[in-house]
Amino acid sequence: MKRAVYVNCDGLCTDWISAERTPALAALSSRGLRCAGHRAIFPSVTRASASAVTTGCRPIKHGLHGNRMAFIEDGRLVVRDAGPPDFRGHMRKALGRTLRAPAMSQRVAGHGGFVAYSNVSPGAAYFLDPDEHGEVRHRAGSYGPGGSEVPALPVKAGLEGDVEMADLFCREVLREKPRAISVMWFGDPDLTMHNAPIGSPAHLAALKEIDTQVGKVAATIDELRAKGEDILLMVGSDHGHETITKGVNVTAWLDENGFGGLREAGQLAFATQGTAALLYAIGEAERVVPEVIEKLKSAPWVGAIATGEELERLGIAIEGGLVAGISLARSPEPNEFGVAGQRWASFNGPEFKGLGNGQHGGWGPDETRPFLIVDHPGAKPTLRTERTSLIDIAPTALTFLGLPVDGMEGKPIAWG
């Protein structure tokens, strides 16, 4: 049986890959295809990115707007975090579905099966297979086809859990119970970067550890290939990070600018996405959208605003009250470790945490440049400069397996 394996190193911008910092990734790059023009989706956040990876589509087609999303519930906008385990239930109740586009798990359900091991948020893990066609293993709870009972992944969040997960993945998935498509999604270096400055010793240590785990997976696959197995390995990331130096409470901003009544009535809301925000308006609030946009244009925390066709070109549909996407302001100054670029971040609540550390979500230059390496014995060492994206991963895996990719926005990457 042919097999496709995808390993995601959450939050690892392509610039951090080098022979010195990440020798295993550098070695894979030198023997396979390195996609130098690889790009994130908008918002550049993990839960929408996981959905893009598994469906081959952007949010405009798969339907999960971001890490947070507003639903119309009983005539009111309710912003919900896509990270908790129960989010899929809220989504089904509000929309009658989870994702609009089929996941890889559905496409290979009768062709060798699907499995994902993930150490990020439950929502990001479950949206790799939201309708339970395959198997998803996560520390918050796991499931098999049809929602059948599967033991929870016995790891903790963080680097130590990533190491343990990689050991389990190599043994249980690669060696003992292979599936047509296997995914492993590391929580780091993203988790470390949210809690430490970019370029700091903690960040570099996390890079080194994740690189070691990628090397472990690659070595296991090389052993299996030597025994005659035909395995396509793809290793990549979903987004990068940029340094946060200021935060804006978008709820307070609405109130301070005269829109508090509409917000309290559930007619106007922001869904924060780190260095981005999505603006929703329904009912009475629809008439004030132009006024809100004009005030946003002069706000110091706003870098760029997309509405209408421009927002759809970025990959999100004008639906469910969504009227605008905002990428927060950026300045080129370096942080304390010499890493250029400082950003605003959006939040809702009395306190903002994470100043000086990493964040992502908008369409800034570093947060939107993940990496992708395609490795196969039949691939020649190549540096590809044409644009690729997260939505190209699923069609590449399915094409390798000889399965159709109808309905996908992404295209298979030619690696042979």
FIVEXDO-168212 format. One record per residue: residue in one letter; x, y, z of N, C-alpha, C, O, CB in turn. Coordinates in steps of 0.2 Angstrom, whole numbers, plus 5000, padded with zeros to 4 digits. Glycine has a CB too. Layout:
N
AXYZXYZXYZXYZXYZ/...
This chain:
416
M500449945000500050005000500450065000500950075004499550005006/K500350114995500650174996500450215002499850205004500550214989/R500850255005500650295010500950365010501450375007500950265017/A500550415012500750485012500750505020500250495023500250535008/V501250545022501350565028501450635028501950665025501950525032/Y501150675032501250745033501350765040500950745045500650785031/V501950795042502150815048502150895048502450925044502850795050/N501750925053501750995054502051025060501950995066500951015054/C502551065059502951105064502551165066502751215062503651105063/D502151175070501651235071502051295072502551295077501251225076/G501951345068502251415069502951425066503251475068502251425076/L503251375063503951375061503951415054503851385049504251305060/C504151475054504351515048504951495044505351465047504451595050/T504851495038505351465034506051495035506551455034505251475026/D506151555037506751585038507151555044507851565044506651655040/W506851515048507251485054507551415052507851385056506751475060/I507451395046507751335044508451345041508551385037507351295039/S508951315044509651315042510051255045509751215049509951385045/A510651245042511051185044511251185051511251135054511651175039/E511351245054511551255061510951245065511051215070511851325061/R510351285064509851275069509351215068509151195073509351345068/T509251195062508851135061509151085056508951085050508151165058/P509651055058510051005053509550955050509750935044510550975057/A509150925053508650875050508250905045508250875039508250845056/L507950965046507550995041507951015035507751015029507151055044/A508551035036509051065031509251005027509251005021509651095034/A509350945030509550885026508950865022509050845016509750825031/L508350865024507750845020507750895014507550875009507150845024/S507850955016507751005010508250995005508151004999507851075013/S508850975007509450965002509350894997509550894992510050955005/R508850855000508750794996508150784992508050744988508850725000/G507650834994506950834991506750894988507250934986506450814997/L506150914988505850974985505751024991505351004995505250954981/R506051084990505951134995505451184992505651214986506551164998/C504951204994504451244991504551314994504351334999503651224993/A505051354991505251414993504651474993504751524997505851444990/G504151464989503651504988502951484992502451504991503451514981/H503051444998502551425001502251475006502551515009502751365006/R501551485006501251535009500651505014500351455012500951585004/A500451545019499951535023499251555020499251585015500051565030/I498751535024498051565022497951625026498351645031497551515023/F497351655025497151715030496451685033496051665029497051775026/P496351695039496851715044497451665045497351605044496551725051/S498051685047498551635047498551615054499051625058499251675046/V498051565056497951535062497851465062497751445056497351565066/T497951425067498051355066497451315065497451275061498351325073/R496851335068496251295067495951305060495751255057495751325072/A495951365057495751375050496351335045496151315040495751445048/S496951345047497451305043497451235043497551205038498151335046/A497251205049497151135049496651115044496651065041497051105056/S496051155044495551135040495751145032495551105028494951185041/A496151195031496451205024496851145022496851125016496851265024/V497251125027497751065025497351005023497450965019498151045031/T496750995027496450925026495950935021495750875018496050905032/T495650995019495150995013495451015007495151005002494651045015/G496051045007496351075001495951134999495951154993496251024995/C495651175003495251235002495351285007495551275013494551215002/R495251345005495351405010494651415014494151375012495451475006/P494651455019494051465023493451485018492851465020494051515028/I493551515013492951535008492551475006491951475004493151575002/K492951415006492551355004492551305009492051265009493051314998/H492951295014492851245020492451275025492151235029493551225022/G492351345026491851375031492051385038491651415041491351325031/L492651365040492951385047493351455046493851455043493351335050/H493051505049493351575047494051585050494451625048492851625050/G494151555056494751565060494851535066494451485067494851645061/N495251555071495351525077494651545081494551505086495951555081/R494351595080493751615083493251635077493451665072493851675088/M492651625078492151635073491451655076491251625081492051575069/A491051705073490451725076489851685072489951665066490351795074/F489451655076488851625074488251665076488251705080488751555077/I487651665072487051695073486651645077486351595074486651715067/E486551655083486151615088485651655091485751705095486651585093/D484951635090484351665092484451735090484251785094484351655100/G484651755084484651825082485151865084485151925083483951855084/R485651835088486251875090486851845088486951785087486251875098/L487351885087488051865085488351835092488451875097488451925082/V488651775091488951745097489651725095489751685090488551685100/V490151755097490851735095491151675099491051675106491351795096/R491351625096491551565099492251545097492451555092491051505098/D492651525102493351495101493251435098492951385101493751505108/A493651425093493651355089494051305092494151245090493851365082/G494451325098494951275101494651225106494851175106495351315105/P494151245110493851195114493551135111493351135105493351225119/P493551075114493251015111492551015109492350985105493250955116/D492151065112491451065111491251115105490651125103491051085117/F491751145102491551195097491251165091490751195088492251225094/R491451105089491051065083490351065084489951065080491351005082/G490151055091489451045092489051115091488551115089489351025100/H489351165094489051235093489051245085488551275083489551285096/M489551225081489551245074488951205071488651235066490251225071/R488851145072488351105069487651135071487251135067488451025072/K487551155077486951185079486751245076486251255074486951195087/A487351285075487151355072487151345064486751385061487751395073/L487551305061487551295054487251235051487251225045488251305052/G487151185055486951125052487551075049487351025046486451135047/R488151095051488751065048489351085052489351125056488851075040/T489851045050490551075052490851105046490651155044491051015055/L491351065043491651095036491251085030490851035030492351065035/R491251135026490851125020491151075015490851045010490751185016/A491851075015492251035010492450965014492550965020492851075008/P492450915010492650845013493350845015493850875011492550795008/A493550815021494250815023494550755020494250705017494250805031/M495250745020495650695018495350625021495350575017496350705019/S495150625027494950565030494350535027494250475026494750585037/Q493850575024493250555021493450525014493250475012492750615019/R493950555011494150535004494550465004494550434999494650585001/V494850455010495250385010494950335015495250285016495950405012/A494250355017493950305021493950235019493950185023493250335023/G493850225012493850165009494450145005494450095001493250155005/H494950185007495550175003496250175007496750205006495650224997/G496150135013496750135017496750175024497150165028497350155014/G496250225024496150255030496550315032497050325028496150205036/F496350345037496650415039496750415047496350385051496250475037/V497350445049497450445056497850515057498250535053497850385059/A497750545063498050615065498250605072497850595076497650675063/Y498850625074499050635080499250705081499650735077499750585082/S498950745086499050815087499150835094498850805098498450845084/N499550885095499750905101499550985102499951015106500450895104/V499151005098498951075098498251085102498151035106498851115091/S497851135100497151135104496751075101496851055096496851205103/P496251055105495751005103495451025096495350985092495250995108/G495251085096494851115090495351105083495151075078494651185090/A495951125084496451115078496551045077496651025071497051145080/A496550995082496650925080495950905077496050865072496750895087/Y495350915080494750885077494550905070494250875067494250905082/F494750975069494650995062495050965056494950985051494651075062/L495550925058495850885053495350825051495450795045496550845056/D494850805055494350755053493750775057493550735062494650685055/P493450825056492850845060492250805060491850805065492650915058/D492150765055491550725055491750645056491350605054491250725048/E492350635058492450565061492450515056492150455057492050555067/H492850525050492850475045493450425047493550375044492950505038/G493950455050494550425052494750415059494250415063495150455048/E495350425061495550425068495950485070496350505066495950355070/V495750515076496150575078496350565085495850545089495650635078/R496950565087497150555094497450625096497750665093497750505094/H497150645102497250705106497250695113496850645116496850765103/R497650735117497650725124496950735127496750715133498150765127/A496550785124495850795127495350745125494750755128495650865124/G495450695121495050645119495150625112495350675108494350675120/S495050565111495150535104494550505101494050485105495750495104/Y494550495095493950455092494250415085494750435082493350505090/G493850365084493950325078493350335073492950385074494050255079/P493350305067492850305062492150305066492050255070492950255057/G491750345064491050345067490950375074490450365077490750285066/G491550395076491550425083491650365088491550375094490850455085/S491950305086492150255090492650275095493050315094492350195086/E492650235101493050255107493750235105493950175103492750225113/V494250285106494950275106495250305112495050365114495150305099/P495750275114496150305120496350375119496650385113496650265123/A496350425124496650485123497350485122497750435124496450535129/L497650525118498350525117498750545124498650595127498650585112/P499150495126499450505133500050555134500550535136499650435136/V499950615132500450665132500250725135499550735135500750675125/K500650775137500450835139500650895134501050875129500850855146/A500350945134500551005130501251025131501451015137500051065131/G501551045126502251065126502751025123502550965120502451075133/L503351045123503951005120503950935122504050885118504551035121/E503950925129503950855131503450805128503550755126503950855139/G502850835128502250795125502350785117502250735115501650835126/D502650835114502850825107503350765106503250725101503150895104/V503850765110504350705110503950645111504150595107504950715115/E503550635116503250575117502750555111502650495109502850585124/M502450605109501950595103502350565097502050525093501550665101/A502950595096503350575090503550505091503550465086503950615089/D503750485097503850415098503250365097503350315093504150405105/L502650385099502050345098501950345091501750295088501450375102/F501950395087501850405080502250355076502050315072501850475077/C502850355077503350315074503250235075503250195070504050325076/R503050225081502850155083502150135081502150085077502950145090/E501650165083501050145082500750155075500350115072500550185087/V500950215072500650225065501150205060500950175055500550305065/L501750225060502250215054502350135054502450105049502850255055/R502450105060502650035060502149985061502049935057503250025065/E501649995066501249945068500549945064500249895062501049955075/K500250005063499550015060499550065055499350115056499050025065/P499850055049499950105044499250125041498850075040500350085038/R499150185039498550205036498750245029499350265028498150255040/A498350255024498450285018498750355019499250375016497850285013/I498450395024498650455025498750465033498250445036498150515022/S499350485035499450495042499750565043500150595039500050445044/V499450605048499650665050499950675057499650645061499050715049/M500450705058500650725065500750795065501150825061501350685067/W500450825070500450905071500750925078500450915083499750935070/F501450945077501750965083501451025086501251075082502550975082/G501451035093501251105096501751155096501651215096501051085103/D502451135095502951175095503251185088503251135084503551155101/P503651235087503851285091503351345093503451395097504451325089/D502751335090502251385091502051405099502051455101501551365088/L501951345103501851355110502351395113502251445117501751295113/T502951385112503551415115503551485113503751535117504251385114/M503451505106503451565104502951615106503051675107503451565096/H502351585108501851625111502051645118501751695121501151585111/N502551615121502751625128503451645129503651655135502551565132/A503751665124504451685124504651725118504251715113504951625125/P505151775118505251815112505551775107505851725108505751865114/I505351795101505651765095506451775094506651835095505351795088/G506751725093507451725093507851715100508451715100507751795090/S507451705105507651695112507951625112507851585108507151705117/P508351615118508651545119508051495119508151435117509051545125/A507451515122506951465123506651445116506551385114506351495127/H506651495112506351485105506851435101506651395098506251555101/L507451455101507951415098508051345100508151295097508651445098/A507951335107507951265110507351225107507351165106507951275118/A506751265107506151225104506251205097506051155095505551275105/L506551255093506751235086507151175086507051125082507051295083/K507651165090508151115090507751045091507850995088508751125095/E507351045096506950985099506450965093506450905092506651005105/I506151005090505650985085506050965079505850915076505151045083/D506550995077507050965072507250895073507250855069507651015071/T507450885079507650815081507050765080507150715078507850815089/Q506450785082505850745081505750735074505550675072505250765085/V505850785070505750775063506250725060506050685056505750845059/G506850725062507350685060507150615062507350565058508050705063/K506850605068506650535070506150505065506150445064506350535077/V505650545063505150525059505450505052505350455049504550575058/A505850555050506250535043506650475043506650435038506650595041/A506950465049507350405049506950335049507150285046507850405055/T506350345053505950285053505650275046505650215044505350295058/I505450325042505250315035505750285031505650245026504950385033/D506350315032506950285027507050205029507150175024507550325029/E506950185035506950115036506450075033506550025030506950105044/L505850105033505250065030505350065022505150025019504650105032/R505550125020505750125012506250075010506150045005505950195010/A506750065014507250015013506949945013507249895010507850015018/K506449935016506049865016505549865010505249815010505749855023/G505549915006505149915000504449955000504049944996504949844999/E504349985006503750025006503750095002504350125002503550045014/D503250114999503250174995502850224999502250225000502850164988/I503250275002503050325007503250395004503850405003503250315014/L502750435004502850505002502850545009502350545013502350534997/L503350585010503450625016503350695015503750715011504050605020/M502950735018502850805017502950835025502650805029502250825014/V503450875025503550915032503450985031503751015026504250895035/G503051015035502951085034502651125040502751095046502451105028/S502451185039502151225045501551255042501351265036502651275048/D501151285047500551325045500551395045500151425041499951305050/H501051425048501151495048501851515052502151465054500551535052/G501951575052502551595056502351645062501751635064503051635051/H502851685064502651725070502951795069503451805066502951695077/E502651845073502951905073502851935080502451915084502651955068/T503351985082503352005089502852055091502652095087504052035090/I502452045096501952085099502252135103502552125109501352045102/T502052205102502352255107501752295109501852335114502752305103/K501152285106500552325109499952285108499952245103500452395105/G499452295112498852255111498252305111498252355114498752205117/V497652285108497052325108496452285110496352235107496952355101/N496052305114495452275117494952305112494652355112495252295124/V494752255107494252275102493552285104493252325101494252225096/T493352255109492752265113492752335115492252375114492552215118/A493252355119493252425122493252475116492952525117493852435126/W493652455111493652505105492952515102492752575101494152485099/L492552465101491852475099491452525104491152565102491552405098/D491552505110491152545115491352625115490952665115491252515122/E492052635115492352705115492152745109492152805109493052695116/N491952705103491852745097491052745096490852755090492152705091/G490652735101489952745100489552685098488952685096489852795096/F489852625097489552565095489352515100489152455099489952535089/G489452535107489252485112488552455112488452405114489452525118/G488052495111487452475111487252415106486952365107486952535109/L487552425100487452375095487852315097487652255096487752395088/R488452325100488852265102488452225108488352165107489552285105/E488152265113487752235118487152195115486952145118487652285123/A486852225110486252195107486452135103485952095100485952245103/G487052115102487252055098487252065091487152025087486851995100/Q487252135089487252155081487952165078487952165072486752215081/L488452175082489052195080489652165084489552165090489152275080/A490152135081490652095085491252085081491252085075490352025087/F491752085085492452065082492651995085492451975090493052115085/A492851955080493151885082493951895081494151905076492951825077/T494251895087494951915087495351855084495151795085495251925094/Q495951865080496351815077497051835078497451825074496151815069/G497251855084497951875085498151935082497851985084498451815083/T498551935077498751995074498252015068498352055064499451995070/A497651985069497052005064496452005068496351985074497051955058/A495852025065495252025068494752025062494852055057495052085072/L494151985063493651985059493052025061492852015067493451915057/L492752065057492152105060491552075057491452065051492252185057/Y491052065061490352045060489852095061489852135066490251975063/A489352095057488752145058488152115055488152085050488852215055/I487552115059486952095057486452145059486552185063486752025060/G485852145056485252185058485452255058485652285053485052165065/E485252295063485352365064486052385063486152445061485052385071/A486552345064487252355064487452365056487952395055487652305067/E487152335052487352335045487352405042487752425038486852295041/R486952455045486952515042487552565045487652615042486252555044/V487852535050488352575053489052545050489552575052488352585060/V489052495046489652465044490152515041490752515043489552405040/P489852555036490352605033490652655038491252675038489952645028/E490252675043490552715049491052685053491652715054489952745053/V490952615054491452575058492152575054492652585057491152505060/I492052555047492652555043493052615043493652615043492452525036/E492652675042493052735042493452755048493952775048492552795041/K493152735054493452745060494052695061494552715064492952735066/L493952635058494552585059495152615055495652605057494252525056/K494952645049495552665045495952715048496552725047495252705038/S495752755053496152805057496452775063496752815067495752865058/A496252715065496452685071497252665071497452635066496052625073/P497652685076498352665075498552595075499052575073498752705081/W498052555077498152485078497952445071498152385071497852455083/V497752475066497452445060498052455055498252515053496852475058/G498252405052498752405046498352405040498552445035499152345047/A497852365039497552355032496852325033496752285038497952315027/I496352345029495652315030495452295023495652325018495152375032/A495152235023494852205017494152195018493852165023495252135016/T493752215013493052205013492852185006493252185001492652275015/G492252155005491952134999492352094995492552034997491852204995/E492452104988492852064984493552054986493852004985492852084977/E493852104989494552094992494552044997495052004998494852164994/L494052045002494051995007494051925004494351875006493552015012/E493551924999493451854996494151834992494251774992492951854991/R494551884989495151864986495651834991496051794990495451924983/L495551864998496051835003495851765005496151735009496051885009/G495151745003494951675005494451665010494351615013495551635007/I494051715011493551715016492851735013492851795010493651745023/A492351705014491651725011491351775015491351775021491251665010/I490951815012490551865015489851825017489451825013490351925011/E489851805023489351755025489251765033489751775036489451685023/G488651745035488551745042488651805046488851805052488951685045/G488651865042488751925046489451955045489552005047488551925053/L489851915042490551935041490651995036490351985030491051875039/V490952045038490952105033491652135032491752165027490552165036/A492152115036492852145035493352095039493252065044492852215038/G493952095036494552065039495052125040495152165035494752015034/I495352125046495852175047496552145049496552095053495552215053/S497052165046497752145048498052205052497952265050498152125042/L498252185058498452245063499152275061499452245057498452215070/A499252335063499852375061500452345063500552305068499752445064/R500952355059501652325059502152385059502052425054501752275054/S502652375062503252425061503852385060503952325063503352475067/P504352405057504952365055505452355061505952315060505352395049/E505452395066505952385071506052315074505552275075505752435077/P506652295075506852235078506652225085506652275089507552215077/N506552165088506552155095507152145098507652155095506052085096/E507252125104507852125108508352075106508952075107507652105115/F508152025101508551975099508751995091508951945088508251905099/G508552055089508752075082508252045077508452055071509352045081/V507652015079507151995074506752055072506352075076506751935077/A506752065065506352125063505652115063505352065062506552145056/G505252175064504552175064504152175071504252125074504352115060/Q503752225072503452225078502652235077502552275072503652275083/R502252205080501552205078501052225084501252225090501352145076/W500452245082499852255087499552185087499552145082499452305085/A499252165093498752105093498152125096498052175100499152055097/S497552095094496952105096496752055102496952005102496452095090/F496252085106496052045112495352065114495152125112496552035117/N495052025118494452045121494452035128494551975130493752005118/G494452085133494452065140494852125143495152165140494752005141/P494952115150495252165154496052165153496352215155495052155161/E496352115151497052105152497352075145497052025143497252075158/F497852105143498252075137498852045139499252075142498352125131/K498951985138499651945139499951935133499751915128499451885143/G500651925134501051905128501451965125501751955120500651875123/L501452025128501952075125502652055125502952025130501852135129/G502952065119503652045118503751975115504251955114504052055125/N503251935115503251865113502951865106502751915103502851825117/G502851805103502651795096501851795096501551775100502951735093/Q501651805090500951805088500851805081501351815077500551865091/H500251785078500151785071499351785070498951795075500351715068/G499151785064498451785062498351835056497851815052498051815068/G498751885055498551925049498951905043499151855042498751995051/W499051965039499451945033500151985032500352005027499051965026/G500451985038501152015039501651965035501451915033501352025046/P502251995034502751965030503051895033503251855029503352005028/D503051895040503351835043502851785045502951725044503751855049/E502251805047501751755049501451715043501151665044501251795053/T501551745037501251705031501751665027501551645022500951765027/R502351655030502851615026503051555030503551545033503451655025/P502551505030502751435032503251405028503451435023502151395034/F503451345029503851305024503551245022503051215026504551295028/L503751215017503551145015504151105011504451135007502951145010/I504251045013504751005010504350935008504050905012505350985015/V504450915002504150854999504750804998505250824994503750864993/D504750755002505250705001505050634999504550605002505550695008/H505350604994505250544991505850524987506150564984504550544986/P505950454987506550434984506550444976507050454973506650354985/G505950454974505950474967505950554965505950574959505350454964/A506050594971506050664970506850684969507250664973505750704976/K506950734964507650754963507650814968507150854969507750774956/P508250834971508350894975508250954971508550964965509150894977/T507750994973507451044969507251104974506951084979506851024965/L507351164972507051224975506551254971506651274965507651274977/R505951244973505351274969505151344971505051354977504751224969/T505151394967505051464968504351484967504051534969505451504965/E503951444963503251454962502851454968503051414973502951404956/R502251494968501851494974501551424976501251394971501351544973/T501551404982501251344984500851374991501051424993501651284985/S500451324993500051344999499851285003499951235001499451394997/L499551295009499351245013498751205009498751145010499051275020/I498451235005497851195001498151154996497751114993497451244998/D498851154995499151104990499351034993499550994990499651134987/I499351035000499550975003499050915002499350865000499650985011/A498450925003497950865002497950844995498050784994497250885004/P497950884990497950854983498550824981498550774977497850914978/T499150844984499750814983499750744986499950694983500350854986/A499550734992499450664995498950624991499150564990499250675002/L498350644990497850604986498150584979497950534977497250644986/T498450634976498650614969499250564969499250514965498950674966/F499650564974500150514975499850444976500050394974500550524981/L499250444980498850384981498450364975498150304976498450394987/G498350404970497950384964497250404965496850364962498050314963/L497050444970496350464971496250534968496650574968496250464979/P495550544967495350604964495450664969495350654975494650604962/V495450724966495550784970494950834968495050894969496250814970/D494450814966493850854963493650894969493550874975493250814961/G493450964967493251004972493751044976493551084980492750974977/M494351024976494851064980495151124976495151124970495451014981/E495251174980495551234977496251224976496551254971495451294982/G496651184980497351174979497451124973497051094971497651144985/K498151124971498351084966498951034968499351054973498651124960/P498950974965499550934967500250964965500250994960499450864964/I500650954970501350984969501750934965501750874967501751004975/A502050954959502450904955503150894959503550944959502450924948/W503250844961503950834965504350784961504950774963503750804972/G504150744957504550694954505050714949505450684946504050644950/
